[in-house]
Amino acid sequence: MSIFHGLSAFPITPANEHGVVDTEGVMRLTTHLSGNGVDSIGFLGSTGTAALLDSLPAAQWMLGDRGYDADWFREALKEKGIKPGIPRREFRGQTVKYDKRKYKRRNRIEIMS
């Protein structure tokens, strides 16, 4: 017996030309998909990470979970003089150095929002 069953949809995240997510488009798409019997929805594509780079304040570190593990993102941070505190996704194989102590303490920021 499989724990997975039902219909899953993986649409591209609706966004404008600047990479800003179209929240109304997400709602319309979610309503349409759920109304047609979809059990789970996983949005794909950029959800604004590239746009985030332009608005980052001057910082020494950028702490992020494995969802931010992309070579282009690490390089963009380094070009801005920011050290990435992002662990590698396990399937990528190669390890990367990051401050594990700082990374473990990132939840202090996450719980404030």
Backbone torsions as a table, in degrees:
resi	resn	phi	psi	omega
1	MET	NA	133.1	179.8
2	SER	-92.6	144.1	176.1
3	ILE	-80.6	-13.8	-179.5
4	PHE	-99.8	130.2	175.6
5	HIS	-157.2	161.6	179.6
6	GLY	102.0	-176.7	-176.6
7	LEU	-106.2	128.1	178.1
8	SER	-113.9	143.2	177.2
9	ALA	-120.9	142.2	-179.8
10	PHE	-129.7	71.1	-179.5
11	PRO	-77.0	159.1	173.9
12	ILE	-72.8	137.6	179.7
13	THR	-64.1	123.0	177.7
14	PRO	-68.7	128.0	-179.6
15	ALA	-147.9	160.0	177.2
16	ASN	-85.9	-176.0	-175.5
17	GLU	-67.1	-13.2	178.8
18	HIS	-97.0	2.2	179.4
19	GLY	85.8	7.0	178.8
20	VAL	-82.0	129.2	-177.2
21	VAL	-65.3	133.1	176.5
22	ASP	-84.7	94.7	-174.9
23	THR	-64.5	-35.8	177.1
24	GLU	-66.3	-37.6	176.6
25	GLY	-64.3	-38.0	177.2
26	VAL	-62.9	-44.1	-179.9
27	MET	-63.7	-44.6	178.0
28	ARG	-60.4	-45.0	-179.2
29	LEU	-64.9	-42.8	178.4
30	THR	-62.5	-44.9	178.5
31	THR	-61.6	-45.1	-179.6
32	HIS	-62.6	-46.9	-177.6
33	LEU	-67.4	-44.7	-179.4
34	SER	-67.2	-32.9	177.1
35	GLY	-68.4	-17.7	179.0
36	ASN	-103.8	19.5	171.5
37	GLY	88.0	14.1	178.4
38	VAL	-76.6	131.9	-177.9
39	ASP	-87.9	-28.7	179.3
40	SER	-147.0	148.1	-178.9
41	ILE	-128.6	128.1	176.6
42	GLY	-124.1	103.9	-178.0
43	PHE	-70.9	138.5	-178.6
44	LEU	-111.7	160.7	173.8
45	GLY	95.2	-178.8	-177.7
46	SER	-65.9	130.5	174.0
47	THR	-110.7	30.4	175.0
48	GLY	104.9	7.3	-179.4
49	THR	-60.1	-42.9	179.4
50	ALA	-62.9	-40.5	178.8
51	ALA	-66.4	-29.9	178.7
52	LEU	-59.9	-35.9	-176.5
53	LEU	-58.8	-40.5	-178.2
54	ASP	-68.3	-24.8	-176.0
55	SER	-102.3	6.4	-179.8
56	LEU	-70.0	133.3	175.1
57	PRO	-75.5	167.3	176.0
58	ALA	-60.7	127.9	-177.7
59	ALA	-151.8	158.2	175.7
60	GLN	-87.8	-35.8	-174.5
61	TRP	-130.7	149.9	168.9
62	MET	-124.6	111.7	179.0
63	LEU	-95.3	132.2	179.6
64	GLY	-153.9	155.7	178.9
65	ASP	-78.6	-178.5	-175.5
66	ARG	-60.8	-18.1	176.9
67	GLY	-62.5	-21.6	179.1
68	TYR	-94.6	7.4	-179.0
69	ASP	-77.0	92.0	174.9
70	ALA	-143.2	136.5	-177.6
71	ASP	-59.1	-41.0	-178.8
72	TRP	-64.0	-35.1	-179.3
73	PHE	-71.5	-42.5	177.0
74	ARG	-59.7	-44.8	-179.4
75	GLU	-64.5	-41.4	178.8
76	ALA	-62.8	-40.2	176.9
77	LEU	-63.5	-45.5	-179.4
78	LYS	-62.0	-37.5	177.7
79	GLU	-62.6	-28.8	178.0
80	LYS	-88.4	1.3	179.9
81	GLY	80.5	20.6	-178.3
82	ILE	-107.2	129.8	178.0
83	LYS	-82.6	125.4	178.6
84	PRO	-78.0	126.7	174.7
85	GLY	-106.1	65.2	-172.7
86	ILE	-129.0	119.2	177.7
87	PRO	-72.5	158.3	178.2
88	ARG	-76.5	148.0	170.2
89	ARG	-70.9	140.8	-173.8
90	GLU	-59.6	-35.9	-177.0
91	PHE	-70.5	-13.9	-179.4
92	ARG	-78.4	-12.7	172.7
93	GLY	81.1	-69.1	-174.2
94	GLN	-67.0	143.6	179.8
95	THR	-89.7	162.0	178.0
96	VAL	-138.1	144.9	179.7
97	LYS	-81.2	135.0	174.2
98	TYR	-154.0	157.8	-178.8
99	ASP	-78.0	101.5	-176.0
100	LYS	-65.1	-32.4	179.5
101	ARG	-65.4	-46.7	177.9
102	LYS	-63.7	-42.4	-178.3
103	TYR	-60.1	-43.6	-178.9
104	LYS	-66.2	-23.2	-178.4
105	ARG	-92.0	1.7	-178.0
106	ARG	-63.3	-24.3	-179.0
107	ASN	-62.8	-21.5	177.5
108	ARG	-62.6	-34.0	177.6
109	ILE	-79.3	-43.3	-176.9
110	GLU	-60.6	-38.0	-177.2
111	ILE	-75.8	-11.7	179.0
112	MET	-82.2	-18.3	-176.0
113	SER	-93.2	NA	NA
